[in-house]
């Protein structure tokens, strides 16, 4: 089947170009150990308190969160949550998140600022490649494709940010170690 041409040669560059074109901000770090500092930079840069809900996945809970107030549930007044995407799609700049015991989906929908960790090695070319990834795996109860921050022009044609989900989407890309 014919697939759309990517906007750049490499998957990494194509993902970034598409994600930024739809309002997602990007930070790149050299390894998972740098994620807490990247989160701190983002929160401080947006004038937010250093408090956030962190998805209870082992890859995130194993990090050193010293200096940040973290929990696994989102408090009513907490503006930010951090999760980990399973894959990114270069074609659209989208992120893929599955629900599970350590991946509560509400952290992807409720905060104003959604921060998502994505391994560069987990960027796929097209959506069909995601479907191929599922061929030999158990299917998730919920699969979420996140494409940019939430926004709508439903109300009198005026743009409203965060109308149906997080108004800000920030991706922390973790460099491949291979």
N, C-alpha and C positions, 0 to 999 in steps of 0.2 A: 504494500500500500504506500501511497505517497504521503510524505510527512512535510509539514511546513519547514522551511529553512530557518535555522537559528539566526539570531541577530548578530552573533559573533562566532568565530571559529571554535573556541574552546567552551566547554560546558560551564566552567566557572565564570568566564566573562559574559557569556550569554545570560546566565542566571542573574548576575548583578545588574546588567543593563535592563532586563525586563522587570526585575523587582524594583529598582529605583524609578523606573518609568511609571509605576503604579503607586508610588508614594512610600514604599518601604525604605527604611534606612539600613545601612550595612556597616558593620565593623568586622575587621578580620584580625584573628589572633593566631599565634603560633601553636597553641596546644590547649587542651581542656583546662589546665591549671591557670590559664590567663583569663578564663571566663569571668570569675568574680570581679576582677579589676575592670573588665569591659562593662559589666553590669553597673558597677559603681560610676564609671565615666558617663554612661547613658543617663542614669538617674540624676546625677549631679548636673549634667548638661541641660536637663529639662527642669531643674529646680525642684526635683522631687525628693522626698525623704528617702533615706537609705533603707527602706523597708519594702519587702516584696514576698509574694508567695512563690515557692519553688516546687516544681513538680517533683514528687518523691521517687524519681528514677535513680538507680544507683550511680549512673554517670554524673548526675548533678549533686546528689547528696554527699558524695565522696569528696567534693571540693571544699576548700578552706573558705568559709564565708565570714571570717573574722571581720568585724567592722560593719557588717550588714545585718539587719534584723530580718531573719527569714523564718518562714513557717510553711507548712504544706497546704494550708487552706487560706483563702482570700478573705481578709477582714472587710467589712462593709465600706470602710473609708480608705482602703489600700488601693493605690492607683496602678500598681504594676504586678505582673506575674511573669515567671520564667518557665519555659518548657523546652523540650527537645524534639525537633522534627526527625522523623525517620528518613525522609527523602526531601529533596528539592527538585523542582521540574524546571529545566533551563528554558524550555519553550515558552513558559508563561510567568516565570518568577514565582511560582507557587510553592508552598510548603505542604507536606503531608504529615498528619498526626493521626495516630490511632488511639482509641480509648482502651483503657486497661486498668488493672489494679493500681499500678504506679503512674498512670497517665490520666488523671481526671480531666475530662474535656471542658469543664466549666472554666478552668484556668485559661482556655483559649478564647472564651467568649465574654467573660465578665469584666476584666480590668480595662481601664482606659489605655494603658500601655502594655502591649504584649511583646515580650522579648523572647526570641526563639533561637536556640543553639542548633546549628546545622554543620555537620562534618562535610568538608569539601568533597570528600570521596563518596558522599551519598547524594550527589547531584546527578540526576538522570536527564537524559536528553528530552524525551517526550512523555506525555501522559501514558501512552501505550507501554512504555518501559516499566512504569509503576505496576500496571496490570500484570506484566510478565513476572515481576518480583513476587507477586502474590500466588503465582501458579502452584508452588510447592510448599506453601505456608498456610497455617490456619488463618481463615479470614477474620478480620476484626469485627466486633459488634458495631462500632462506629468508625468511619474513616472521614477525616476532615481535610478538605483542600482549602488552604488559606492563601488567598491571592490579594495581597495588599491590605491596608487598613480599611476598616469599615467606613462607608460613606454612602449618602443617598442624596438625590435631588428630588425626592418624592414630594417634599413639602414646599409648595409654591415655587418650584424650580430653583430653590436656593440650596447650595451644597451644605449638608450637615454632616460633620465628621463624627464618627462613633455612634451612628444611629442604631445599628444592629449588631454591634460588637466593638472591639477595641478600635479607638480612633487613631492609634499609633501602633505600627508594627516595626520592630527593630530586629534584624537578624545578626547574630554573632556567628560568622563563618570561621570554623576551626580548620586550620591548615592540615592537609593530609601529611601523614608521617612516613609514607612509603616512598 
